[in-house]
Every structure is written in C-alpha cells, then in structure tokens.
C-alpha cells in the first residue's frame, strides 16, 4: 500500500517527539512506495516547525595526507595507503550541492533546499532545514566534525531512523568519541586550496550490536513496509558511550580484516614513533622530525 506525507507525519507524531529537532536517517526503498518521494518524507519531518539535520558526506573532496605530515598509526587505513586523490585541485563549499549517493534521497533533498544550511567539513558535513538549521550546523569545523550532533542533543533533539538500522546512525560515532576513542584523521583542501587535517568517524557496520542497550529509550511506529524508530539523543549518547567504554569490542563488525574496527577498538590514531637511524661510521643516532 502506498504511503504519503500525511501517513509519515502521523507516524512521527504518534512517537511523541512533538516539535523537537531531529536527526534523520532513512531509506525510501525500505518504506515501500512513497507518494511524493523524498520531498514527502522531508515535508513530514519538517511538520510542526521541526528542524531536521542529516549527514551530507562528500568523499569526492578527499586528498592525500601532506608529505610533510608526521605519520600516524592506528588511523583506520591499510599500511602504505597515502589517501584518495579524487579531491586534488578541488575545494569544498557548503553551496557545492555535492553529496555521496549512499547518503540517500532524503539527505540529498535537504542539501538541495534553497533555505537550508550546511556545515564546513569538506568530507563529513551535516545539512539542516527548518527554523534552527543554521544554528545547528554553525559550530562544525574540520576537527570538530560532530558539533552539530552535540548541539542537537543540547536542544533536546531526537534521532529518527526510517527503514534503516543502527548501522546508519552517525551519532554513534560521537558516542565512540565520548567513550574515549580518538577519531580518525583524513585530509581535504581548505578554503585556501591547501590540504587541511580533518577528523572523521570509522566503521559503523557493527553498531547493530548496541540494539539491546538502546532499546531502553526507543520509541517505534510502523510506516509502510518499514519501521520508524526514535531515540532521545542525549540519553542515547549516554547509554551508547557507557556501553562502548565498558566493552570496546561491541562495535566491531563481522569482517575479520576490517582495519577501521581494529584501530577504533584499540583507541584510534596515535603518532608514529620516531624513526631512528644509526650512522655507520659515527654511531650518531638521527631522529626524524
């Protein structure tokens, strides 16, 4: 049976979040036939003058780590990998309109809204629409990637999953950081065209293991063929970060060779130890900068 904006809005209303701001993750395909497509879902989310936040990642701006940067260990990349080159000679701006395809149609629709707002992180920006859109994304910087999520939590916001699981919940990367993990480092060109260091999250394929922990604060409603799940963000972050801190392996995915999971569980990136070379004749030790 097809669903429309009214049905989606009714399901969200029944969950009981009122007009509070939300961070939304969705899959139109999982919901079934949606009359009006992504625009209908966005309209339902914006009902009651809500502000809606979505991840709007844009991996096409990634560049290699600068050659003069001291190397990092446990940085979620295979040994010897220097980084992507797709972003060489490209500079991100919030008005670029570019968004990774796997972000979904709803996120793309919000990025395309003329009255929306978008953060300043070249690779992992967040976009928002609604009355407080600019306030939600204003604090994001290259090294403070999850500032919009913290702002949403401070405003009593919710995370809403529509047809997707915890594996899509970006807020859980902030919970990892709260649990003591260091975020991975990547690079993209800054406004001056020079490579700048950025913080980013890691693998999320194992986040489903947190379902038993987060079900304590979950509210649900059926929407078409899928489920609409809502979590109060502040409580979610408290529960998830405590679970990760007490049992770091809980976020590990099922891929035995997942370097991002292995490095995250170990605590995240650290400075590589100095390279020491012994001169053959003098015996002097030389240390790299």
C-alpha positions as CSV (number, residue, x, y, z in Angstrom):
1,X,0.0,0.0,0.0
2,X,1.5,3.4,-1.0
3,X,2.2,5.9,1.8
4,X,2.2,9.7,1.6
5,X,3.3,12.7,3.6
6,X,0.3,12.5,5.9
7,X,0.9,8.9,6.8
8,X,4.6,9.6,7.6
9,X,3.8,12.7,9.6
10,X,1.1,10.8,11.6
11,X,3.6,8.1,12.5
12,X,6.2,10.6,13.6
13,X,3.5,12.4,15.7
14,X,2.5,9.2,17.4
15,X,6.0,8.6,18.5
16,X,5.6,11.7,20.7
17,X,8.5,13.9,19.8
18,X,6.4,17.0,19.2
19,X,8.2,19.8,17.5
20,X,11.7,18.9,18.8
21,X,14.5,18.9,16.3
22,X,15.6,15.6,14.8
23,X,18.5,14.0,13.0
24,X,17.1,11.7,10.3
25,X,18.4,8.6,8.6
26,X,16.1,6.9,6.1
27,X,15.6,4.5,3.2
28,X,12.7,5.2,0.8
29,X,13.1,1.7,-0.6
30,X,12.6,0.1,2.8
31,X,9.4,2.1,3.4
32,X,7.8,1.0,0.2
33,X,6.0,3.2,-2.4
34,X,6.1,6.8,-1.1
35,X,3.9,9.1,-3.0
36,X,5.9,12.3,-3.5
37,X,9.2,10.5,-2.8
38,X,11.9,12.2,-0.7
39,X,10.0,15.5,-0.7
40,X,7.1,13.9,1.1
41,X,9.3,12.5,3.8
42,X,11.1,15.8,4.2
43,X,7.8,17.6,4.5
44,X,6.6,15.2,7.2
45,X,9.8,15.6,9.2
46,X,9.5,19.4,9.0
47,X,6.0,19.2,10.2
48,X,5.3,21.2,13.4
49,X,8.2,23.6,12.5
50,X,10.8,21.0,13.4
51,X,14.4,21.5,12.3
52,X,15.8,18.4,10.6
53,X,19.5,17.5,10.5
54,X,21.1,14.9,8.1
55,X,24.6,13.7,7.3
56,X,25.7,15.1,4.0
57,X,29.1,13.4,3.4
58,X,31.1,14.2,0.3
59,X,34.0,11.9,-0.1
60,X,34.9,13.4,-3.5
61,X,36.9,16.1,-1.8
62,X,39.4,13.8,-0.2
63,X,43.1,14.3,-0.8
64,X,46.3,12.5,0.3
65,X,48.0,13.3,3.6
66,X,50.6,16.1,3.1
67,X,54.1,14.7,2.6
68,X,55.4,16.8,5.5
69,X,52.9,15.5,8.0
70,X,54.2,13.1,10.6
71,X,52.7,9.6,10.0
72,X,50.0,8.2,12.2
73,X,49.4,4.7,13.4
74,X,46.0,3.1,14.0
75,X,44.4,5.6,11.7
76,X,41.9,3.2,10.1
77,X,43.8,2.7,6.8
78,X,46.0,-0.1,5.4
79,X,49.7,0.3,5.8
80,X,51.2,2.3,2.9
81,X,47.9,3.9,1.9
82,X,48.5,7.6,1.3
83,X,44.9,8.7,0.8
84,X,42.5,9.4,-2.0
85,X,43.3,11.7,-4.9
86,X,39.8,12.5,-6.1
87,X,39.8,15.9,-4.4
88,X,43.1,17.2,-5.7
89,X,42.6,20.8,-7.0
90,X,39.0,20.8,-5.6
91,X,37.7,23.0,-2.8
92,X,34.6,22.2,-0.9
93,X,32.0,24.9,-0.1
94,X,28.6,24.4,1.7
95,X,26.9,25.6,-1.5
96,X,28.5,23.0,-3.7
97,X,25.5,20.7,-3.7
98,X,27.6,17.6,-3.8
99,X,26.7,14.6,-1.6
100,X,27.6,10.9,-1.7
101,X,25.0,8.8,-3.2
102,X,24.7,6.4,-0.3
103,X,23.5,9.3,2.0
104,X,20.1,8.7,0.5
105,X,17.4,10.7,-1.3
106,X,16.1,12.5,1.8
107,X,19.5,13.8,2.7
108,X,20.1,14.9,-0.9
109,X,16.7,16.7,-0.9
110,X,17.7,18.7,2.2
111,X,21.0,19.6,0.7
112,X,19.2,20.9,-2.3
113,X,16.8,23.1,-0.3
114,X,17.4,26.8,-1.0
115,X,16.7,27.9,2.6
116,X,18.8,25.1,4.2
117,X,22.2,25.2,5.8
118,X,25.3,23.1,5.6
119,X,28.4,22.7,7.8
120,X,32.0,23.4,6.9
121,X,33.5,19.9,7.0
122,X,34.7,19.0,3.4
123,X,34.2,15.3,3.9
124,X,31.6,14.8,6.7
125,X,29.4,17.8,6.6
126,X,25.9,18.0,8.1
127,X,23.0,19.7,6.4
128,X,19.8,21.0,8.0
129,X,16.5,22.6,7.2
130,X,13.9,24.3,9.4
131,X,13.9,27.3,11.8
132,X,17.2,26.5,13.6
133,X,19.1,25.0,10.6
134,X,21.9,27.5,10.7
135,X,22.3,27.3,14.4
136,X,22.7,23.5,14.3
137,X,25.5,23.4,11.7
138,X,27.3,26.7,12.6
139,X,29.7,25.1,15.1
140,X,31.1,22.4,12.7
141,X,34.7,22.6,11.8
142,X,37.2,20.3,10.2
143,X,38.4,19.0,13.6
144,X,35.0,19.2,15.4
145,X,33.0,17.1,13.0
146,X,30.2,16.2,15.4
147,X,29.5,19.7,16.8
148,X,26.0,19.7,15.1
149,X,25.1,16.4,16.9
150,X,26.1,17.9,20.3
151,X,24.1,21.0,19.5
152,X,21.1,18.8,18.7
153,X,21.5,17.0,22.0
154,X,21.7,20.3,23.9
155,X,18.4,21.2,22.3
156,X,16.6,18.0,23.4
157,X,16.6,16.5,19.9
158,X,15.9,13.0,18.7
159,X,17.5,10.6,16.2
160,X,14.9,9.1,13.8
161,X,15.6,6.0,11.8
162,X,13.1,5.3,9.0
163,X,13.6,1.9,7.4
164,X,17.3,1.7,8.5
165,X,19.2,0.2,11.4
166,X,21.7,1.5,13.9
167,X,24.4,0.9,11.3
168,X,23.2,4.2,9.7
169,X,23.2,6.2,13.0
170,X,26.0,8.8,12.7
171,X,25.5,9.9,16.3
172,X,27.1,6.6,17.5
173,X,30.5,7.9,16.2
174,X,30.1,10.8,18.7
175,X,29.4,8.1,21.4
176,X,32.6,6.4,20.4
177,X,34.5,9.7,20.9
178,X,32.7,10.3,24.3
179,X,33.9,6.8,25.3
180,X,37.5,7.9,24.8
181,X,38.3,6.9,21.3
182,X,40.2,9.3,19.1
183,X,38.6,10.0,15.7
184,X,40.4,9.1,12.5
185,X,42.3,11.7,10.5
186,X,41.7,12.4,6.8
187,X,42.6,15.4,4.6
188,X,40.8,17.7,2.1
189,X,41.6,21.1,0.7
190,X,40.7,24.0,2.8
191,X,39.3,27.4,1.6
192,X,42.9,28.4,0.7
193,X,43.3,25.3,-1.5
194,X,45.9,23.8,0.9
195,X,45.3,20.3,2.4
196,X,43.8,20.5,5.9
197,X,43.6,17.8,8.6
198,X,40.1,16.6,9.4
199,X,38.5,14.3,12.0
200,X,36.1,11.6,10.8
201,X,34.3,8.5,12.1
202,X,35.1,4.9,11.3
203,X,33.2,1.7,10.5
204,X,29.6,1.5,11.6
205,X,28.7,-2.0,10.4
206,X,28.8,-3.4,13.9
207,X,26.6,-0.7,15.5
208,X,23.6,-3.1,15.5
209,X,25.1,-4.9,18.5
210,X,24.0,-1.8,20.5
211,X,20.3,-2.5,19.9
212,X,19.8,-4.2,23.3
213,X,21.3,-1.2,25.1
214,X,19.4,1.5,23.1
215,X,16.1,-0.3,23.1
216,X,15.6,1.1,26.7
217,X,14.8,4.5,25.3
218,X,13.5,3.6,21.8
219,X,10.0,4.5,20.5
220,X,8.6,2.9,17.4
221,X,5.8,3.2,14.8
222,X,5.2,1.2,11.7
223,X,5.5,3.3,8.4
224,X,4.6,1.4,5.3
225,X,6.9,-1.6,4.9
226,X,9.4,-0.2,7.4
227,X,9.7,0.9,11.0
228,X,10.1,4.5,12.3
229,X,12.4,4.4,15.4
230,X,13.0,7.4,17.5
231,X,15.7,7.8,20.2
232,X,16.2,10.8,22.6
233,X,19.7,11.9,21.6
234,X,21.1,12.8,25.0
235,X,20.0,9.5,26.6
236,X,21.2,7.6,23.5
237,X,24.7,9.1,23.8
238,X,24.9,8.4,27.5
239,X,23.9,4.7,27.1
240,X,26.0,4.1,24.0
241,X,29.2,5.7,25.2
242,X,29.0,3.8,28.5
243,X,28.5,0.5,26.7
244,X,31.4,1.2,24.4
245,X,33.7,2.2,27.2
246,X,32.9,-0.9,29.2
247,X,33.1,-3.3,26.3
248,X,35.0,-1.8,23.3
249,X,34.6,-4.9,21.2
250,X,30.8,-4.3,21.0
251,X,31.2,-2.1,17.9
252,X,33.5,-4.5,16.0
253,X,31.9,-5.6,12.7
254,X,32.0,-9.2,11.4
255,X,34.8,-8.6,8.9
256,X,37.9,-10.1,10.3
257,X,40.1,-7.8,8.2
258,X,38.3,-4.5,9.0
259,X,41.3,-2.2,9.8
260,X,38.9,0.6,10.9
261,X,37.3,-1.5,13.5
262,X,40.6,-2.9,14.8
263,X,42.1,0.6,15.1
264,X,39.0,2.1,16.7
265,X,38.8,-0.7,19.3
266,X,42.5,-0.1,20.1
267,X,41.7,3.6,20.8
268,X,42.2,5.3,17.4
269,X,45.2,7.1,15.9
270,X,48.4,7.8,17.6
271,X,51.7,9.5,16.5
272,X,54.0,7.0,14.9
273,X,57.2,6.5,16.9
274,X,60.3,8.4,15.7
275,X,62.5,6.7,13.1
276,X,66.0,6.2,14.4
277,X,68.9,5.6,12.1
278,X,72.5,4.7,13.3
279,X,75.3,6.2,11.2
280,X,77.7,3.5,10.1
281,X,80.9,5.5,10.9
282,X,80.0,7.9,13.7
283,X,77.4,5.9,15.6
284,X,75.3,9.1,15.9
285,X,71.6,8.5,16.3
286,X,69.4,10.6,14.0
287,X,65.8,11.1,14.8
288,X,63.1,12.1,12.3
289,X,61.1,15.3,12.9
